[in-house]
Amino acid sequence: MHELSLLRSVLHKALEISREHGNAPITQITLQVGALRLVDEDLFQFAFDASTPDTPAAGATLCCEKILARVLCTHCESVFPPSEPVWQCPGCGRFGGRVLEGDELILKSVTLADASAGEE
């Protein structure tokens, strides 16, 4: 399950941000996940829930924004959404291409509770 290793990487960074702010509780983590990462969102959520007890992220919401894939044909320079399992350019019919978008895993934001005000 590659979701667990991806989640651990993201969670490590989010907890580092929390530590930089006095271990402030995390209320939300927002990620941008490329379609080509093939992340199962249910497994990702399960890994998150299993990894966060006894951390500042316990009870936080995990939001995943999907980034659709776009590929550039290196022959005719058409940009197209790839179809699985083989990427064929609709412009020239050649196979393959260079990924422009869709392979990302980006920690977009970490929302911390404002402990001094007692609210977020």
HELIX and SHEET records of a PDB file:
HELIX    1   1 HIS A    2  GLU A   20  1                                  19    
HELIX    2   2 ALA A   35  ARG A   37  5                                   3    
HELIX    3   3 GLU A   41  SER A   51  1                                  11    
SHEET    1   A 3 THR A  61  ILE A  67  0                                        
SHEET    2   A 3 ILE A  26  GLY A  34  1                                        
SHEET    3   A 3 LEU A 105  LEU A 112 -1                                        
SHEET    1   B 3 VAL A  79  PHE A  80  0                                        
SHEET    2   B 3 ARG A  70  LEU A  72 -1                                        
SHEET    3   B 3 ARG A  98  GLU A 101 -1                                        
END                                                                             
